[in-house]
C-alpha cells in the first residue's frame, strides 16, 4: 500500500468526497458537515487574529496623539512598542509549552480575555501616569502571545499539504487587514469621539465576541490528526529544544523571519509619521495619511499573502524548495521599493505611495509560507513550542527593537539641529534606511533554508511515524479524518484516518 506521506498535493486534491466517504463508511453529507466545521474553525481563528493586529496597531495609528498626551520623545514612543513585544515574547514560550500539552481552546479564551481587559484598562490611564501605560501595553502582549502561538497549530491539525497552505493564507490575511483596520479605526474613532482613547475601546468589545465564538464553534482536533493515523507521543521539553536546534531549516527560517518582523514592525510604527511629515513639508494636509496607509496595508496584505501562498503551492509541485525561495524573493524584492519610497516621499506623493504599495506586497509574500515551513519540518507535538520560540526570537531581534532603534537613530541624526519638520523628516528617513539592509540579510537567510528544507521535512515525517501510538477508538464518539485531511474532532474525541 502507498505511504500517504509520499502522496503529492495533486494526489491529495484529486480524491473526491464520494470516494472518501466510501472508504470511511460515512455518507457524503456527514463528511461535508465535518469539512464545514473545519472551515468555520478557520473563520473564527481568522476573526480573532484580525482583532489581535487591530489592537496592536490602534496605538500606532494614534502615536502622535499618545506622544503628546504622555510627553514622549521619538525614542520613548518606539520603546512603547518594544515593551509590548518584550512581554509578548517572554510569554510566548510558556504558552507554547502549554499549547503542546493542554487544551488549546481554553488557553486561547484565557489569552483573549486578558488582552481585552488590559486594552480597555489602558484607555483610562491619565497623562501623568505614563509608566503605567507602558506596563499596561506589556500586559496586553502577554494576552496576545497565548493566541498567536497556538492558533496556527490547530489549522495544521485540521488540514495538510496544499489545503493547509491555503488555510494558513486565509489565517494570515488577518495581519495586514487587521493592521490597516487598526490604523483607520484608531484614528477615526478617536476623532469621532474627540479623544484617542476611544480608539482603544473598540477591540475589547469585539474580544468578548471572539471568546464566545471560540467557546461555541471551535472544536479542537487531535494533535497530528492530519499527518498520521496514530497518536503522536510528547517528548520532554529539553528534547523538543534539542531537536529544534538540530533542524537547520527551522533555525535559519527564524533568522529570516527576524528580517520580516524588523521591517514590518518599523514600517507599521514609523511610516505614518514619516509620510505625515512629508505631507506637511509639501504644504498639504496630512489628515488622509492614516486612511491611505491603512488601506494600502490591507490591500497589499491580501494580495501579498495570497500571491505568496499560491505561488509557493504551485511551484512546489516542480520544486520542493520553493517555499523558502518565495520568502527570499519577498524580502529582497521589497528592498528597492522601500528605499525609493523613503527617498522620494517629500517630492513625489503619488509615486511614493505606489512604491509603498509594491514594497508592502513583496514583504507580505512571507507570512503564510514561513508558517507552512515550520509546520512541516516540525513534528505535531512540538509545533506550539517551535512557533513560540520563532516568535520570541523574531520579535526579540525584530519588531521589539526596530521601532526603538530607529527612534534612537532619528534622535541622534536630529541632534544639534533646529526642531523643524524638514530636519525631523530627514532624520527619520536616514534611520529607516536601515530597513533595506535588514531585508537583504533576511532574504539571504531564507536562501540558506532552501538547502535544508527537503531533508528536514522528510526527517519530521519519519519522526512523527516513529513516535506514533495507535489511537484508542470509542465506538460512540468517533470522527473520521477524510483523505482531504480535515479533522474537526474535539479534545474529548478520538480520530482515525480513513
KASULDA-V723653 format. One record per residue. N is the residue number from 1. NEAR is the number of other C-alpha atoms within 12 Angstrom. D_CENTER is the distance of its C-alpha to the mean C-alpha in whole Angstrom. Layout:
BEGIN
N,NEAR,D_CENTER / N,NEAR,D_CENTER
END
This chain:
BEGIN
1,6,38 / 2,8,35 / 3,13,33 / 4,23,30 / 5,27,27 / 6,17,29 / 7,21,29 / 8,24,27 / 9,29,24 / 10,19,28 / 11,18,29 / 12,26,27 / 13,23,27 / 14,16,30 / 15,20,31 / 16,19,32 / 17,30,32 / 18,21,35 / 19,20,36 / 20,30,33 / 21,25,35 / 22,20,38 / 23,21,37 / 24,23,35 / 25,22,38 / 26,23,36 / 27,19,37 / 28,20,35 / 29,16,34 / 30,23,33 / 31,33,30 / 32,25,29 / 33,21,29 / 34,32,26 / 35,30,24 / 36,21,24 / 37,27,23 / 38,38,20 / 39,31,19 / 40,28,19 / 41,41,17 / 42,43,14 / 43,29,15 / 44,34,15 / 45,42,12 / 46,36,11 / 47,33,13 / 48,45,12 / 49,40,8 / 50,35,10 / 51,43,12 / 52,46,9 / 53,41,9 / 54,42,12 / 55,50,14 / 56,48,12 / 57,46,13 / 58,44,17 / 59,47,18 / 60,43,17 / 61,47,19 / 62,38,22 / 63,41,22 / 64,30,25 / 65,26,27 / 66,36,25 / 67,26,27 / 68,18,30 / 69,23,30 / 70,24,29 / 71,20,31 / 72,24,28 / 73,23,29 / 74,36,26 / 75,29,25 / 76,29,25 / 77,40,23 / 78,39,20 / 79,34,21 / 80,42,20 / 81,44,16 / 82,37,17 / 83,33,18 / 84,42,15 / 85,43,13 / 86,34,16 / 87,32,17 / 88,41,13 / 89,39,13 / 90,31,17 / 91,33,16 / 92,39,13 / 93,35,16 / 94,32,18 / 95,40,16 / 96,42,15 / 97,33,19 / 98,30,19 / 99,39,17 / 100,38,19 / 101,28,22 / 102,23,22 / 103,27,21 / 104,37,18 / 105,38,18 / 106,27,20 / 107,35,18 / 108,43,15 / 109,34,18 / 110,28,19 / 111,39,16 / 112,45,16 / 113,34,19 / 114,31,19 / 115,44,17 / 116,40,19 / 117,32,22 / 118,34,21 / 119,45,20 / 120,30,23 / 121,24,25 / 122,34,23 / 123,35,25 / 124,23,28 / 125,24,29 / 126,17,32 / 127,21,32 / 128,14,34 / 129,17,31 / 130,25,29 / 131,22,28 / 132,22,27 / 133,35,25 / 134,34,23 / 135,27,23 / 136,31,22 / 137,41,19 / 138,34,18 / 139,35,19 / 140,44,16 / 141,42,14 / 142,41,15 / 143,40,15 / 144,49,11 / 145,47,11 / 146,47,13 / 147,52,11 / 148,48,7 / 149,43,9 / 150,48,11 / 151,50,10 / 152,47,9 / 153,47,13 / 154,50,14 / 155,53,13 / 156,49,15 / 157,48,18 / 158,48,18 / 159,43,18 / 160,39,19 / 161,41,19 / 162,33,19 / 163,34,18 / 164,41,15 / 165,41,14 / 166,34,15 / 167,41,13 / 168,46,10 / 169,41,10 / 170,40,11 / 171,44,8 / 172,46,6 / 173,42,9 / 174,41,8 / 175,46,6 / 176,48,9 / 177,39,11 / 178,37,11 / 179,44,11 / 180,41,14 / 181,41,15 / 182,44,15 / 183,44,17 / 184,40,20 / 185,39,20 / 186,43,20 / 187,41,23 / 188,29,25 / 189,25,25 / 190,28,26 / 191,19,29 / 192,15,30 / 193,16,31 / 194,14,32 / 195,21,29 / 196,34,26 / 197,36,26 / 198,29,26 / 199,41,22 / 200,46,21 / 201,32,23 / 202,31,21 / 203,42,18 / 204,32,20 / 205,23,22 / 206,28,19 / 207,39,18 / 208,25,21 / 209,23,21 / 210,36,18 / 211,32,19 / 212,22,22 / 213,26,20 / 214,34,19 / 215,24,22 / 216,19,24 / 217,25,22 / 218,37,20 / 219,35,22 / 220,41,20 / 221,41,21 / 222,46,23 / 223,47,21 / 224,49,21 / 225,46,23 / 226,46,22 / 227,48,23 / 228,42,26 / 229,34,29 / 230,27,29 / 231,31,28 / 232,32,26 / 233,26,27 / 234,30,25 / 235,25,26 / 236,16,27 / 237,23,24 / 238,14,26 / 239,15,26 / 240,28,22 / 241,27,22 / 242,17,25 / 243,27,24 / 244,33,20 / 245,21,22 / 246,19,24 / 247,32,22 / 248,31,22 / 249,41,19 / 250,45,16 / 251,35,18 / 252,37,18 / 253,50,14 / 254,41,13 / 255,38,16 / 256,50,14 / 257,54,11 / 258,42,12 / 259,46,14 / 260,50,10 / 261,41,9 / 262,43,13 / 263,49,14 / 264,44,11 / 265,43,12 / 266,45,15 / 267,44,15 / 268,45,14 / 269,47,16 / 270,46,19 / 271,43,20 / 272,41,21 / 273,37,24 / 274,44,24 / 275,44,25 / 276,34,27 / 277,34,29 / 278,35,30 / 279,29,31 / 280,25,33 / 281,24,35 / 282,19,36 / 283,15,37 / 284,17,35 / 285,15,33 / 286,22,29 / 287,21,29 / 288,21,27 / 289,32,24 / 290,38,22 / 291,25,22 / 292,30,22 / 293,43,19 / 294,40,17 / 295,28,19 / 296,34,18 / 297,45,14 / 298,34,14 / 299,29,16 / 300,36,15 / 301,43,11 / 302,37,13 / 303,32,16 / 304,42,13 / 305,43,11 / 306,33,14 / 307,33,16 / 308,45,14 / 309,44,14 / 310,31,17 / 311,32,19 / 312,39,18 / 313,37,19 / 314,25,22 / 315,21,23 / 316,29,22 / 317,20,25 / 318,15,27 / 319,18,25 / 320,27,24 / 321,31,22 / 322,33,20 / 323,46,17 / 324,49,17 / 325,39,19 / 326,43,17 / 327,50,14 / 328,43,17 / 329,37,19 / 330,45,16 / 331,49,16 / 332,39,19 / 333,31,20 / 334,39,18 / 335,37,21 / 336,26,24 / 337,32,23 / 338,42,21 / 339,31,24 / 340,28,27 / 341,35,25 / 342,41,25 / 343,29,29 / 344,26,30 / 345,36,28 / 346,29,31 / 347,22,34 / 348,20,32 / 349,29,30 / 350,17,29 / 351,20,29 / 352,28,26 / 353,35,24 / 354,24,24 / 355,29,23 / 356,40,20 / 357,32,19 / 358,32,20 / 359,39,18 / 360,46,15 / 361,37,15 / 362,40,16 / 363,54,13 / 364,48,10 / 365,46,12 / 366,56,10 / 367,50,6 / 368,45,8 / 369,49,11 / 370,53,10 / 371,46,8 / 372,44,12 / 373,54,14 / 374,45,13 / 375,44,14 / 376,45,17 / 377,38,18 / 378,42,18 / 379,47,20 / 380,47,19 / 381,43,20 / 382,45,18 / 383,48,15 / 384,48,14 / 385,44,15 / 386,45,14 / 387,51,10 / 388,42,11 / 389,40,14 / 390,40,11 / 391,46,9 / 392,37,13 / 393,35,14 / 394,37,11 / 395,43,11 / 396,35,15 / 397,33,16 / 398,39,13 / 399,43,12 / 400,38,14 / 401,35,17 / 402,43,17 / 403,44,18 / 404,35,21 / 405,33,22 / 406,40,22 / 407,40,24 / 408,26,26 / 409,27,27 / 410,34,28 / 411,29,30 / 412,22,32 / 413,24,32 / 414,26,34 / 415,16,36 / 416,12,40 / 417,16,39 / 418,12,40 / 419,15,37 / 420,16,37 / 421,24,34 / 422,25,35 / 423,24,35 / 424,34,31 / 425,36,30 / 426,32,31 / 427,32,30 / 428,42,26 / 429,39,27 / 430,26,28 / 431,36,25 / 432,43,22 / 433,30,24 / 434,29,23 / 435,43,19 / 436,35,21 / 437,24,22 / 438,34,19 / 439,44,17 / 440,34,20 / 441,30,20 / 442,42,17 / 443,41,18 / 444,31,21 / 445,34,19 / 446,43,17 / 447,31,21 / 448,27,22 / 449,39,20 / 450,33,21 / 451,25,25 / 452,30,23 / 453,37,21 / 454,26,24 / 455,22,26 / 456,32,23 / 457,33,22 / 458,22,25 / 459,25,26 / 460,36,23 / 461,29,25 / 462,23,28 / 463,26,27 / 464,34,25 / 465,25,29 / 466,19,31 / 467,23,29 / 468,25,30 / 469,17,32 / 470,19,34 / 471,24,32 / 472,17,35 / 473,19,36 / 474,14,36 / 475,12,39 / 476,9,38 / 477,16,34 / 478,27,33 / 479,36,30 / 480,42,30 / 481,42,27 / 482,44,28 / 483,40,28 / 484,41,25 / 485,41,23 / 486,47,22 / 487,51,23 / 488,44,23 / 489,34,25 / 490,31,25 / 491,26,25 / 492,21,28 / 493,25,29 / 494,31,30 / 495,41,29 / 496,37,31 / 497,33,30 / 498,28,32
END
